[in-house]
């Protein structure tokens, strides 16, 4: 019959093995760009796994480093569970306590990054962190009673996690982005077709393609007013809802189902803008606003329809929604999306100006302004 200690370590082994599998999957995604189920373009985990905090020194995937730690953890657990050498088991128990401290510390660091820096939660990452914390807690509860000065070893592990956090903070790239260009200017969306952030007389009027169900779009969208200020009004952004749904975007794969309500949300936003331009900002902000929990989730079509009706009137909204002009604007946004997906890249948010486009990953208005200045020649 298994002892309580053996049961705890066995649970830790199962949790650690599951976390290892998730880390390997995320590592392969980072290295090869292979698709992850439920982690496509525009999703929260796409934003996190493709963001500036997904690597160490801007090169090594942190998921790969985590996979190595979990592998060492499982091998050490095997020694403690099956070795007959008391001295070896005691030494390896201390190693396990160090690794447990590192796993808990790293989990706290990366969860905080997702909450406060990325402002998006990756379900693969959160699952791996939850399994890691379970694995570490079960291991600590099984070993610390029999380990002399266990606090010192635990502190060493937390210190390793803190060192990782410092190294990442010091070496994370300021910003990362995908970009491209064309031999001739792209067909831009005019200011009178879609909402504008900034002055209509701005020197640089840039189209922004985005989806109201895309978490990374939400982050970048919130930076726009500050970017306009940083450029002292010389830049303005035409807001071009571009749903990542095959229902109204022929450049999105037909099997894509994660953005089921995007076409309707985009149509509602454009309808409010056409009917009551001054009311657009209220709906637009509400669509990207986090609810009481502080964690953002896309609004439902039903809730958005009710909100839009409250701003412009139910009868006016229902009468205007079938307007061909709305379909034409969405078609033109989709066409611009397709023309700039030159390498099969379907990511948003996407800025388009002249003959160039860029899909940035930036946490601040300063970083975003730097990318736009570099790519579009704004001086």
C-alpha positions as CSV (number, residue, x, y, z in Angstrom):
1,X,0.0,0.0,0.0
2,X,1.3,3.5,-0.9
3,X,2.2,5.9,1.9
4,X,0.9,9.4,2.1
5,X,4.2,10.7,0.9
6,X,4.2,8.4,-2.1
7,X,0.7,9.4,-3.0
8,X,1.6,13.0,-3.0
9,X,4.7,12.5,-5.1
10,X,2.7,10.3,-7.5
11,X,0.1,13.1,-8.0
12,X,3.1,15.6,-8.4
13,X,4.5,13.3,-11.1
14,X,1.2,13.2,-13.0
15,X,0.8,16.9,-12.9
16,X,4.4,17.5,-13.9
17,X,4.1,15.1,-16.8
18,X,1.0,17.0,-18.1
19,X,2.7,20.3,-17.7
20,X,5.7,18.9,-19.6
21,X,3.5,17.9,-22.5
22,X,1.9,21.4,-22.6
23,X,5.4,23.1,-22.6
24,X,6.6,20.8,-25.4
25,X,3.5,21.7,-27.5
26,X,4.1,25.4,-26.9
27,X,7.8,25.1,-27.7
28,X,7.1,23.5,-31.0
29,X,4.6,26.2,-31.7
30,X,7.2,28.9,-31.0
31,X,9.9,27.3,-33.0
32,X,8.0,26.0,-36.0
33,X,4.9,28.2,-36.0
34,X,2.7,25.1,-36.1
35,X,-0.9,25.7,-35.3
36,X,-2.3,25.1,-31.8
37,X,-5.9,24.0,-31.3
38,X,-7.9,27.1,-30.2
39,X,-4.9,29.3,-30.5
40,X,-5.2,30.8,-33.9
41,X,-4.8,34.4,-35.2
42,X,-6.3,37.0,-32.9
43,X,-6.7,34.7,-29.9
44,X,-5.4,35.5,-26.4
45,X,-2.9,32.7,-26.5
46,X,-1.7,33.7,-29.9
47,X,-1.0,37.2,-28.5
48,X,0.8,35.8,-25.5
49,X,2.8,33.0,-27.2
50,X,3.8,35.4,-30.0
51,X,4.5,38.4,-27.7
52,X,7.7,39.9,-26.5
53,X,7.6,38.0,-23.2
54,X,7.5,34.5,-24.8
55,X,11.3,34.3,-25.1
56,X,14.4,34.8,-23.1
57,X,17.0,37.1,-24.6
58,X,14.5,37.5,-27.4
59,X,15.6,34.1,-28.7
60,X,14.9,31.1,-26.5
61,X,11.2,30.1,-26.0
62,X,10.5,30.2,-22.3
63,X,8.2,27.2,-22.8
64,X,11.2,25.3,-23.9
65,X,13.1,26.3,-20.8
66,X,10.1,25.2,-18.7
67,X,10.0,21.9,-20.5
68,X,13.6,21.3,-19.4
69,X,12.8,22.1,-15.8
70,X,9.8,19.7,-15.8
71,X,11.9,17.0,-17.3
72,X,14.6,17.4,-14.6
73,X,11.7,17.5,-12.0
74,X,10.3,14.2,-13.2
75,X,13.6,12.5,-13.3
76,X,14.3,13.7,-9.8
77,X,10.9,12.4,-8.6
78,X,11.7,9.0,-10.1
79,X,14.9,8.9,-8.0
80,X,13.1,9.8,-4.8
81,X,10.3,7.3,-5.4
82,X,12.3,4.3,-6.5
83,X,16.0,4.7,-5.4
84,X,17.2,2.5,-2.5
85,X,20.1,4.8,-1.6
86,X,19.1,7.0,1.4
87,X,21.9,9.5,0.7
88,X,21.0,10.0,-2.9
89,X,17.3,10.4,-2.1
90,X,18.1,13.1,0.5
91,X,20.2,15.0,-2.0
92,X,17.7,14.7,-4.8
93,X,14.9,15.8,-2.4
94,X,16.7,19.1,-1.9
95,X,16.9,19.4,-5.7
96,X,13.2,18.9,-5.9
97,X,12.5,21.6,-3.3
98,X,14.7,24.0,-5.3
99,X,12.8,23.1,-8.5
100,X,9.4,23.5,-6.8
101,X,10.3,27.0,-5.6
102,X,11.5,27.8,-9.1
103,X,8.2,26.5,-10.6
104,X,6.0,28.4,-8.2
105,X,8.0,31.6,-8.6
106,X,8.0,31.4,-12.4
107,X,4.3,30.7,-12.5
108,X,3.6,33.8,-10.4
109,X,5.8,35.9,-12.7
110,X,4.2,34.7,-16.0
111,X,0.7,34.9,-14.7
112,X,1.4,38.5,-13.6
113,X,2.8,39.3,-17.1
114,X,-0.3,38.0,-18.8
115,X,-2.6,40.0,-16.4
116,X,-0.8,43.3,-16.4
117,X,1.6,43.4,-19.4
118,X,0.0,41.3,-22.1
119,X,-3.6,41.9,-20.8
120,X,-4.5,38.5,-22.2
121,X,-4.7,35.0,-20.7
122,X,-3.3,32.1,-22.7
123,X,-5.2,28.9,-21.8
124,X,-2.2,26.7,-22.6
125,X,0.0,28.8,-20.4
126,X,-2.4,29.1,-17.5
127,X,-3.1,25.3,-17.6
128,X,0.7,24.6,-17.5
129,X,1.1,27.1,-14.6
130,X,-1.8,25.5,-12.6
131,X,-0.4,22.0,-13.1
132,X,3.1,23.3,-12.2
133,X,1.8,24.9,-9.0
134,X,-0.1,21.6,-8.1
135,X,3.0,19.6,-8.8
136,X,5.2,21.9,-6.7
137,X,2.8,22.1,-3.7
138,X,2.3,18.3,-3.6
139,X,6.1,17.8,-3.7
140,X,6.8,20.3,-1.0
141,X,4.1,18.9,1.3
142,X,5.7,15.5,0.9
143,X,9.3,16.4,1.4
144,X,9.8,19.4,3.7
145,X,9.2,17.5,6.9
146,X,12.1,15.2,6.1
147,X,14.5,17.8,4.7
148,X,16.8,19.8,6.9
149,X,16.9,23.6,6.2
150,X,14.2,23.2,3.6
151,X,13.5,26.9,3.6
152,X,16.9,27.6,2.3
153,X,16.4,25.3,-0.7
154,X,13.0,26.7,-1.3
155,X,14.3,30.2,-1.3
156,X,17.1,29.2,-3.7
157,X,14.4,28.0,-6.1
158,X,12.4,31.2,-5.8
159,X,15.6,33.1,-6.3
160,X,16.2,31.3,-9.6
161,X,12.7,32.3,-10.8
162,X,13.5,35.9,-9.8
163,X,16.7,35.8,-11.7
164,X,14.8,34.6,-14.8
165,X,12.3,37.5,-14.3
166,X,15.2,40.0,-14.1
167,X,16.9,38.6,-17.2
168,X,13.7,38.7,-19.1
169,X,12.9,42.2,-18.1
170,X,16.4,43.4,-19.1
171,X,16.6,41.5,-22.4
172,X,13.0,41.4,-23.7
173,X,12.8,43.1,-27.1
174,X,11.2,46.6,-27.0
175,X,8.7,45.5,-29.6
176,X,8.3,42.8,-32.2
177,X,6.3,42.9,-35.4
178,X,5.5,41.3,-38.8
179,X,5.6,43.6,-41.8
180,X,5.5,43.7,-45.6
181,X,5.2,46.0,-48.6
182,X,3.8,46.1,-52.1
183,X,5.0,47.4,-55.4
184,X,2.1,49.9,-55.5
185,X,0.0,51.6,-52.8
186,X,-2.8,49.6,-51.3
187,X,-6.5,50.6,-51.7
188,X,-7.0,52.4,-48.5
189,X,-10.3,52.9,-46.6
190,X,-11.4,56.5,-46.8
191,X,-12.0,58.7,-43.8
192,X,-15.7,59.1,-44.6
193,X,-16.3,55.4,-44.7
194,X,-15.1,54.5,-41.2
195,X,-14.5,56.1,-37.8
196,X,-11.3,58.2,-37.3
197,X,-9.0,58.6,-34.3
198,X,-7.2,61.9,-34.6
199,X,-7.5,64.8,-37.0
200,X,-8.9,64.5,-40.5
201,X,-6.2,66.9,-41.5
202,X,-3.4,64.7,-40.2
203,X,-0.4,64.3,-42.5
204,X,-0.3,60.5,-42.1
205,X,-3.8,58.9,-42.2
206,X,-3.3,55.1,-41.4
207,X,-5.8,52.4,-41.8
208,X,-6.1,50.0,-38.9
209,X,-7.7,46.6,-39.5
210,X,-8.9,44.9,-36.3
211,X,-11.5,42.5,-34.9
212,X,-13.7,43.2,-31.9
213,X,-13.1,39.6,-30.7
214,X,-9.3,39.9,-30.8
215,X,-7.6,40.5,-27.5
216,X,-4.4,41.9,-29.0
217,X,-6.5,44.3,-31.1
218,X,-8.0,45.5,-27.8
219,X,-4.6,46.3,-26.4
220,X,-3.3,48.2,-29.5
221,X,-6.7,49.9,-30.0
222,X,-6.4,51.4,-26.5
223,X,-3.0,52.9,-27.3
224,X,-4.2,54.9,-30.3
225,X,-5.1,58.3,-28.7
226,X,-1.8,58.4,-26.9
227,X,0.0,57.6,-30.1
228,X,-1.8,60.5,-31.8
229,X,-0.6,62.8,-29.0
230,X,3.0,61.5,-29.3
231,X,3.1,62.4,-33.0
232,X,1.6,65.8,-32.1
233,X,-1.5,65.3,-34.3
234,X,0.4,64.5,-37.4
235,X,-1.0,60.9,-37.4
236,X,-4.6,59.7,-37.5
237,X,-6.1,56.3,-37.7
238,X,-9.1,55.1,-39.8
239,X,-10.8,52.3,-37.8
240,X,-11.6,49.5,-40.2
241,X,-13.3,46.6,-38.5
242,X,-12.0,43.5,-40.3
243,X,-13.7,40.3,-38.9
244,X,-11.6,37.2,-38.8
245,X,-14.7,35.2,-39.7
246,X,-15.3,33.4,-43.1
247,X,-18.9,34.6,-43.0
248,X,-17.8,38.0,-44.2
249,X,-14.1,37.7,-44.9
250,X,-13.3,35.3,-47.8
251,X,-9.6,35.4,-46.9
252,X,-10.2,33.5,-43.6
253,X,-10.2,29.7,-43.8
254,X,-13.7,28.3,-43.9
255,X,-13.1,26.0,-40.9
256,X,-12.4,29.0,-38.6
257,X,-15.1,29.2,-36.0
258,X,-13.6,31.1,-33.1
259,X,-14.8,34.5,-34.3
260,X,-18.4,33.5,-34.9
261,X,-19.9,36.9,-34.0
262,X,-17.2,39.2,-35.4
263,X,-19.1,40.1,-38.6
264,X,-22.2,41.1,-36.6
265,X,-20.1,43.2,-34.1
266,X,-18.3,45.0,-36.9
267,X,-21.6,45.7,-38.7
268,X,-23.2,47.1,-35.6
269,X,-20.2,49.4,-34.9
270,X,-20.2,50.7,-38.5
271,X,-24.0,51.2,-38.4
272,X,-23.7,53.3,-35.2
273,X,-21.0,55.4,-36.7
274,X,-23.0,56.1,-39.8
275,X,-26.2,56.9,-37.9
276,X,-24.7,58.8,-34.9
277,X,-21.0,59.5,-35.3
278,X,-20.7,61.0,-31.9
279,X,-22.1,57.7,-30.4
280,X,-19.6,55.5,-32.0
281,X,-16.9,56.0,-29.3
282,X,-19.3,54.9,-26.6
283,X,-20.0,51.6,-28.4
284,X,-16.4,51.1,-29.5
285,X,-15.1,51.6,-26.0
286,X,-17.7,49.3,-24.5
287,X,-16.9,46.5,-27.0
288,X,-13.3,46.5,-25.8
289,X,-14.0,47.2,-22.1
290,X,-13.3,44.6,-19.5
291,X,-16.2,43.6,-17.3
292,X,-16.2,43.6,-13.5
293,X,-13.8,40.7,-13.1
294,X,-11.1,42.7,-14.9
295,X,-10.6,40.0,-17.5
296,X,-11.8,40.9,-21.0
297,X,-14.1,38.7,-22.9
298,X,-15.6,39.5,-26.3
299,X,-19.1,40.9,-26.1
300,X,-22.0,38.8,-27.4
301,X,-23.8,39.8,-30.5
302,X,-27.1,40.1,-28.5
303,X,-25.5,42.4,-25.8
304,X,-23.9,44.5,-28.5
305,X,-27.1,44.9,-30.4
306,X,-28.9,46.0,-27.3
307,X,-26.1,48.5,-26.5
308,X,-26.2,49.9,-30.1
309,X,-30.0,50.2,-30.0
310,X,-29.7,52.2,-26.8
311,X,-27.4,54.6,-28.5
312,X,-29.2,55.2,-31.9
313,X,-32.7,53.8,-31.4
314,X,-34.0,50.3,-32.0
315,X,-36.0,51.1,-35.2
316,X,-33.3,53.2,-36.8
317,X,-30.7,50.5,-36.1
318,X,-32.8,47.6,-37.5
319,X,-33.7,49.6,-40.6
320,X,-30.1,50.6,-41.3
321,X,-28.3,47.3,-40.6
322,X,-29.2,45.8,-44.0
323,X,-27.7,48.8,-45.8
324,X,-25.4,47.7,-48.7
325,X,-22.9,50.4,-47.7
326,X,-22.0,48.5,-44.6
327,X,-21.4,45.3,-46.5
328,X,-19.2,47.3,-49.0
329,X,-17.1,48.8,-46.2
330,X,-16.5,45.3,-44.7
331,X,-15.7,44.0,-48.1
332,X,-13.1,46.6,-48.7
333,X,-11.6,46.0,-45.3
334,X,-11.4,42.3,-46.1
335,X,-9.9,43.0,-49.5
336,X,-7.2,45.2,-47.8
337,X,-6.6,42.3,-45.4
338,X,-6.2,39.8,-48.2
339,X,-3.9,42.0,-50.2
340,X,-1.6,42.5,-47.2
341,X,-1.5,38.8,-46.2
342,X,1.3,38.3,-48.7
343,X,2.9,35.4,-46.8
344,X,-0.3,33.8,-45.7
345,X,-0.2,35.8,-42.5
346,X,-3.7,36.5,-41.2
347,X,-2.8,38.4,-38.1
348,X,-4.5,41.5,-36.8
349,X,-4.3,44.3,-35.7
350,X,-2.8,45.4,-38.9
351,X,-1.8,49.0,-39.8
352,X,-1.7,49.8,-43.5
353,X,-0.3,53.0,-45.1
354,X,0.7,53.6,-48.7
355,X,2.5,50.5,-49.9
356,X,3.4,49.1,-46.5
357,X,1.7,47.2,-43.7
358,X,2.7,46.1,-40.2
359,X,1.3,43.8,-37.5
360,X,2.9,45.1,-34.2
361,X,3.2,43.6,-30.8
362,X,3.6,46.5,-28.4
363,X,2.8,47.1,-24.7
364,X,3.0,50.9,-24.7
365,X,2.2,53.8,-26.9
366,X,5.9,54.7,-27.1
367,X,6.7,51.2,-28.5
368,X,3.8,51.4,-31.0
369,X,4.8,54.9,-32.2
370,X,8.4,53.7,-32.7
371,X,7.2,50.8,-34.9
372,X,4.9,53.0,-37.0
373,X,7.6,55.7,-37.4
374,X,10.1,53.1,-38.5
375,X,7.8,51.3,-40.9
376,X,5.9,54.2,-42.4
377,X,8.7,56.8,-42.5
378,X,7.1,59.2,-40.0
379,X,9.6,61.7,-38.8
